[in-house]
Amino acid sequence: MGGNTGGSALLFAALGDRTRLWLVARLCDSGPMSIASLTVGSRVTRQAIRKHLQVLEEAGVVRGRRRGRERIWRLERRRLYEAQRYLDLISRQWDAALGRLRDLVEK
């Protein structure tokens, strides 16, 4: 966080897509999975899933490891905790700004 706005912007850009959020939720619920497993129950093609996973990997949200012929994808929870801390910081700043505004209006 502190001064890493480029990394945070990349993180939030990666999470700012409905399909990528769905992939993060699937990995969070089910643990490490292959692209074939991630595609089950989805109307998204394997190729599209692969592209979304690459974006998430570039942002540090997931990591893929080879296991035999497959690549198994897992969450990098540290990055999700970073996003949560960043949002908590923004929330505290917003609450402080609203408090100052309330004090100003009440005077």
N, C-alpha and C positions, 0 to 999 in steps of 0.2 A: 504494500500500500504506500505509505508515506513517500511521495515522489515517484511512484511507479505508475503514473497515470496511463502511460502507453500500454503497459501490461494489463492494467485494469480495463482499458478500453477494448483491447483484444479479447479479454475474457468476456466482457458483457456483450460484445458484438457476436461472439460465438454462441452465447446463451440466448441471444435475441431472435432466434429462429424457432418456430414451433416444432419442426421435426427434430432439431438438435435437442431441444428441451425434453421432448418425448424420449429420445435416446438416452439422455442423462437419467431420466426417471426410470426407464427400463433397467439400466445398469445399476441404479441405486436399489431397486426392488429385487432384482434377480442375481446380482453379482456379475462377475466376468462372463462374457458371452462372445460367441463368434458372430460374424455378419449373418450367416445363415439363421442362427437362432434369433438375432435381432430383427430379422425380416419377417419372422412368423407373426401372423396377425396384423400385418401392415400392408398397405397398398403401395408402399415405397419400394422401388427396385433395389437390388443388392448394390448396383453401381451408385445409386443416389445415396444409399446408406454409407457406402465407403467414402464418398465425397464429404458427407456431413461429419463422419468420424475424423477425417483428415483435418477439417477445420477445428474440431474440438481438440484434436491432438496438438495442433499448432498453438492453440491457446493454453495448453497444459491441462485440459480438463479430463482427457482420457489418455490411456497409453495402450498401444497394441503390441502384443508379443506373439511370436511364432510358436505354435505348438503343432508339430507335424506339418501338415499341409494347410492348416488353418491359422488364422491370426485371431487371438483372443483379446478382447477389449475390456478394459476395466477403468473405473473412475479413479481419478487422482483427487481424492477428497480434500487434500490440502488446498487446492485451487477453489473448491466450493466454499471452504471455510474463509478463504480470502475474500470472496464475493460477499459472504455474509457479514464479515467485519467491515467491509467498505460500505455496505448498505446500512449497517448499524451506525457508523460514523455519520453518514449523511442524515440519517433519521435524528440523531442527537443534535446535529447542527440545525436542522429544520425546526425541531422543538425549541431550541434556544432562540432562533429568529422569531418564532411565533410568540414566545414569552416576552421578548423585547417589544414586539408590536403591541401585544396586549397591555404591557406596562405603559407604553406611549399613549395608547388610546384612552386608558383609564385616568391619565393625568389631566 
